Amino acid sequence: MGVNLVKPFSKTFYKTFMNRKVRIEDVAREAGVSPTAVSFAFNSPARLNSATVQRILKIADTLGYAPNPHARALLARSVGVIGILTPQTLPSIFANPFYSAFHEGVGQVCEAHNLSLLTISVSQSLSEAAANAPVDGLIIVGLNERHPEIEVLLRRKMPFVIVDGDSVVAPSVNVDDESGAFQAASYLLESGHRDILALTFELDYSATHTDKVYGVGQRRLDGFKRAFEQGGLPWDDEFLIPTPTSVTGGAESFRGIWASGKRPTALLSVADIMAIGVLEAAADAGVRVPDDLSVIGFDDIPQAKWTNPPLTTVRQPILEKGEQAAQLLLALIANELTGPANLLLPTELIVRASTQEVTHRKD
């Protein structure tokens, strides 16, 4: 028979078990060791003999004890967790298939390195959320390096990678937004469209805006404008329709356009999730896509090919973007980056059935 390494539990066990608040001291008391030894068992097991480690882990498991992630960070300099931080609420993140694909890419790298992944809510300020998150580093999506909320991370020397945002010092992963948007707008113009509106992110991209707008939205807008300029058409900021990044947002923008009496022949959208809302609202209103209205999105989320009709869009490698961001962050944490690492991934226009040529121009 084997030797039972775990002694009978004392009254302390039952008291702590009923309270459901097991501390490192409780595990140490039941195991007959110091709290430091319990920490070693979880963070530096080589510093104890194997029998002691097994006994401590067995007791900890039975008690339901899990190391506090903040304490582990202090003791081991690592919690084995990387975080994804975005300036959006959790419901909006989980409702957007773009983030599902992006998380899948990050998750593949985490799985390969036995790491956990934390999606950080913005119920408080971004800086507070980042400061309170028990992570070894952050992937920041949709913010620029110069954003005021990012300054706290620089002061804390928290490793982070920027995704879909401008960066000079920090590593970053972006796609060629300007080129992709140019391809989309050029395709519509070459198809004979002249009455075109653009659904943009909810920022002021107009020429009268006093502060320079950076990032994904600006780059995609620059692509639209360049296509118009090369097509010999004047650009007007009245073409822009600020829209929430959701199906509901796209649907409401479409209904607002139609209620105003405007009848564009095409809509450009800076995100597929908005364009899907346009398709749904157009169908409800009896507007035929693409006969009455051509629609182009951006992202090529998995659902784009299954819409009715299938959505013409600009494909970006979403999953690869997540993989590359995670790999960059791990290299940064390990001090293996020898210089700036600003990756730019390609985009590609994917033509499907939501667009067609204009048979009668409104010139």
Secondary structure, DSSP 8 states (H G I E B T S, - for coil): -----S----HHHHHHHHHT---HHHHHHHHTS-HHHHHHHHH-GGGS-HHHHHHHHHHHHHHT----HHHHHHHHS--SEEEEE-SS-HHHHHH-HHHHHHHHHHHHHHHHTT-EEEEE--SS-HHHHHHH---SEEEEES--TT-GGGHHHHHHT--EEEESS--SSS-EEEE-HHHHHHHHHHHHHHTT--SEEEEE-SS--STT-SS---SHHHHHHHHHHHHHHHTT----GGGEEE--SSHHHHHHHHHHHHHTT---SEEEESSHHHHHHHHHHHHHTT--TTTT-EEE-SB--GGGGGSSS--BEEE--HHHHHHHHHHHHHHHHTT---S--EEEE--EEE--TT----SS---
